Amino acid sequence: MTRVRATILAAPRPDELQVREDHVISFDDAGMITAVEPAEAAGGPVDLELPGTTVLLPGLIDLHVHAPQWPQLGTGLDLPLDRWLFDYTFPLEARFGDLGFAERVWESLLPGLLSRGTTTAVYYASTHEPATLALAEACVRHGQRAFVGRVAMDHPQGTPHFYRDRDASEAVAASARSIDAIEALGSPLVRPIVTPRFVPACTDALLEGLGELADATGALVQTHCSESDWEHQYVLDRYGVTDAVALERFGLARPHSVLAHAGHLADDDTDRLASIGAGIAHCPLSNLYFGNAVFPVRRALSRGLRVGLGSDIAGGSEAGLLPQCAHAVNVSRALTDGVDARLGPGRRGVDGSAIDILTAFWLATVGGAEVLGIPAGRIDPGHAFDALAIDIGPESGVEVWPEVDDWSRIFEKVVRGAAPTNITHVWVAGRRVGPWRS
Amino acid sequence: MTRVRATILAAPRPDELQVREDHVISFDDAGMITAVEPAEAAGGPVDLELPGTTVLLPGLIDLHVHAPQWPQLGTGLDLPLDRWLFDYTFPLEARFGDLGFAERVWESLLPGLLSRGTTTAVYYASTHEPATLALAEACVRHGQRAFVGRVAMDHPQGTPHFYRDRDASEAVAASARSIDAIEALGSPLVRPIVTPRFVPACTDALLEGLGELADATGALVQTHCSESDWEHQYVLDRYGVTDAVALERFGLARPHSVLAHAGHLADDDTDRLASIGAGIAHCPLSNLYFGNAVFPVRRALSRGLRVGLGSDIAGGSEAGLLPQCAHAVNVSRALTDGVDARLGPGRRGVDGSAIDILTAFWLATVGGAEVLGIPAGRIDPGHAFDALAIDIGPESGVEVWPEVDDWSRIFEKVVRGAAPTNITHVWVAGRRVGPWRS
């Protein structure tokens, strides 16, 4: 049993800040929390006492990371989605046939995300089995909770000749082998995930085969869904139905499927996915760059759809989920008020769409855990001790002013204002996993 | 004469990246640059050679900072502008009657902004003369180039009883004394600026008196302009004309006036302000929180209006202009594409509104300098050596990958991805002004 003493800030519900000052968290050898008690009641020695100028938050769950796009993070955002893929992204991902290059990128990506507090990540790897397995191995080695998916894509029009699976049956076989290889690592933290890139990159035979693979293996599924005007219309043109309906038909919209973006989801799609138990990876920055519209997160939550947050590295330009929490609030404000002043106030936005920072943080923790069905996202008994500690002391750059600040304001300052360097400790399943600074 | 050797990245025009690898910058005792030459051609010893993994950028010019709102940065963004002012902001600003509190805030604000590379700031102080003078003194002491304005506000409906000038003539007199006191500091870096808060907070007599004060003293003017639906409509209701027209009538829209926000500016307002030579402080984040719409920066530039960037601390939730550059691109993407997917693709946004990171950085440097009419914003002879150095080395967190990165991508990664802690040196007028880390 390990015991950590800290002040815990969390959002157990979208509109609720939970403050537990000076508590002791106890977790067992598997990293599962067994008790969270006020220090006074808990008594006894602790293994680690965080400084009083530190707050402990539940670990951040990033539902959408394109691992091989790490080297282009923050760049190449000037093109629409279809051209961005062919001009920048597919050529970069194709490089991951070089295992040495892949391993160098993973050795940068994993510490980069862990040091920013991303305790769980859902990864698109590349089409390459060795690079995909190496990513899973890197997650095991660095101790990050992860879902790692070999990307399947075989469509002769939707993919370039230099970066695609040979055909549907070879793609399904490769994905099956990749699942087995990741399972064979024997890690309770790192799981395979079935990953059809998105409908435009996949033939019907591939989508069907991957649906069957998910059925046969019980692995979760991730893909993109109603991401942009172009992609949404493409699926309508190809099938006469939306992404949500098409994915359900192929057996890919399943309980805990992770569907990225969904900015163009209609209400009946929302209801359909909610009743299935699938979830959305809301990627707020990416909504602005490639989505052509903002995912209405408040509306989706009100209809019972599971939603978490994604950085969409590198369709979103920033790593780590604290900045994405702020972006989620920002884009929700844009959706509420609209953007074009030449339209009247009542005609430019969607009233009631705004979320606050608590809801955004809930998405990044509890929301993400519910999408994936994992016991994380909360610092409570029965959940894994996935957590990050943040320094808010006088030298931290997080400006706390007793004259105006209560815990609610301090929480907002932490989420909006903490720099990566303010994060002093990150744990996954009770193991310290960073940050390791020289 | 001082000589610094470095690699310089700058945006001399909105669409142009200028890369000067391994150059020597020479500046005189007044901090004015006399030469910028390739190191090989320059020859001779240098006073400072920046490491090869460092880039030098022109200093950032923040056109809109509410200094007394520093303690609430990143919080209290849940209310519309009028309620936000009365519920959160006026009570906080009223505290600056306490000079001790004011001095403590300034001692946090100045290092906070300088360490983030803000070499020039245009400040709203509070209504209090001592706090305003203390802010100007702090700027002199810390070496920041600044325009410091005592806030004038006397409208019995537009301000609270506990935080307003007694009447217009007392307000004008206080502002005149404040200008004299700041002038008396004798600093070439720190200038007074006439600061009517905004039309709703000022009586006609005050606006008129401050226009005359600007005329008499030659001091620049700053105020808010067409900020939100409410504020824009308020001015239309009060005068039957827009902010731009009203401000011109009161003698407040002048050459180099700094007009904040302007999201609701009509094209004829834009043309009017352009012909006057006034400029806009574009505050992208604040557009989302309080503006109800996004300022169309590309449109304004194309019509010849001067535009720079502002953080709008604390109506914007982040300090420093590098994040605001990214936000400026983000909100311009929202304006281009729109946000509400239920409207058709052609009906939800304003095509052609997107700017790229180069344009955003130009706004933060050259654009801001042109708004103010100051010899800064460029690392070129005849300009002050206002600059910041950023570490992009292997441990910096700025991910440079030779496989995919050229200077254009590195520049974008720096602007989008550098954390405050990556900034290693900041100079104003040739004097090192930070960051001072313990």
Chai-1 contact restraints between the chains, C-beta under 6 A:
chainA,res_idxA,chainB,res_idxB,connection_type,confidence,min_distance_angstrom,max_distance_angstrom,comment,restraint_id
A,P71,B,W401,contact,1.0,0.0,6.0,A-B,restraint_1
A,P71,B,V404,contact,1.0,0.0,6.0,A-B,restraint_2
A,Q72,B,V404,contact,1.0,0.0,6.0,A-B,restraint_3
A,G74,B,E412,contact,1.0,0.0,6.0,A-B,restraint_4
A,G74,B,K413,contact,1.0,0.0,6.0,A-B,restraint_5
A,G74,B,R416,contact,1.0,0.0,6.0,A-B,restraint_6
A,G74,B,G417,contact,1.0,0.0,6.0,A-B,restraint_7
A,T75,B,R409,contact,1.0,0.0,6.0,A-B,restraint_8
A,T75,B,E412,contact,1.0,0.0,6.0,A-B,restraint_9
A,D78,B,D356,contact,1.0,0.0,6.0,A-B,restraint_10
A,D229,B,P345,contact,1.0,0.0,6.0,A-B,restraint_11
A,G263,B,A341,contact,1.0,0.0,6.0,A-B,restraint_12
A,H264,B,A341,contact,1.0,0.0,6.0,A-B,restraint_13
A,L288,B,N330,contact,1.0,0.0,6.0,A-B,restraint_14
A,L288,B,R333,contact,1.0,0.0,6.0,A-B,restraint_15
A,L288,B,A334,contact,1.0,0.0,6.0,A-B,restraint_16
A,N292,B,D337,contact,1.0,0.0,6.0,A-B,restraint_17
A,A293,B,V339,contact,1.0,0.0,6.0,A-B,restraint_18
A,A293,B,A341,contact,1.0,0.0,6.0,A-B,restraint_19
A,V294,B,V339,contact,1.0,0.0,6.0,A-B,restraint_20
A,S317,B,R416,contact,1.0,0.0,6.0,A-B,restraint_21
A,N330,B,L288,contact,1.0,0.0,6.0,A-B,restraint_22
A,R333,B,L288,contact,1.0,0.0,6.0,A-B,restraint_23
A,A334,B,L288,contact,1.0,0.0,6.0,A-B,restraint_24
A,A334,B,A334,contact,1.0,0.0,6.0,A-B,restraint_25
A,A334,B,V339,contact,1.0,0.0,6.0,A-B,restraint_26
A,L335,B,V339,contact,1.0,0.0,6.0,A-B,restraint_27
A,D337,B,N292,contact,1.0,0.0,6.0,A-B,restraint_28
A,V339,B,A293,contact,1.0,0.0,6.0,A-B,restraint_29
A,V339,B,V294,contact,1.0,0.0,6.0,A-B,restraint_30
A,V339,B,A334,contact,1.0,0.0,6.0,A-B,restraint_31
A,V339,B,L335,contact,1.0,0.0,6.0,A-B,restraint_32
A,V339,B,V339,contact,1.0,0.0,6.0,A-B,restraint_33
A,D340,B,V350,contact,1.0,0.0,6.0,A-B,restraint_34
A,A341,B,G263,contact,1.0,0.0,6.0,A-B,restraint_35
A,A341,B,H264,contact,1.0,0.0,6.0,A-B,restraint_36
A,A341,B,A293,contact,1.0,0.0,6.0,A-B,restraint_37
A,P345,B,D229,contact,1.0,0.0,6.0,A-B,restraint_38
A,V350,B,D340,contact,1.0,0.0,6.0,A-B,restraint_39
A,D356,B,D78,contact,1.0,0.0,6.0,A-B,restraint_40
A,E395,B,S438,contact,1.0,0.0,6.0,A-B,restraint_41
A,W401,B,P71,contact,1.0,0.0,6.0,A-B,restraint_42
A,V404,B,P71,contact,1.0,0.0,6.0,A-B,restraint_43
A,V404,B,Q72,contact,1.0,0.0,6.0,A-B,restraint_44
A,R409,B,T75,contact,1.0,0.0,6.0,A-B,restraint_45
A,E412,B,G74,contact,1.0,0.0,6.0,A-B,restraint_46
A,E412,B,T75,contact,1.0,0.0,6.0,A-B,restraint_47
A,K413,B,G74,contact,1.0,0.0,6.0,A-B,restraint_48
A,R416,B,G74,contact,1.0,0.0,6.0,A-B,restraint_49
A,R416,B,S317,contact,1.0,0.0,6.0,A-B,restraint_50
A,G417,B,G74,contact,1.0,0.0,6.0,A-B,restraint_51
A,A419,B,A419,contact,1.0,0.0,6.0,A-B,restraint_52
A,A419,B,P420,contact,1.0,0.0,6.0,A-B,restraint_53
A,P420,B,A419,contact,1.0,0.0,6.0,A-B,restraint_54
A,T421,B,T421,contact,1.0,0.0,6.0,A-B,restraint_55
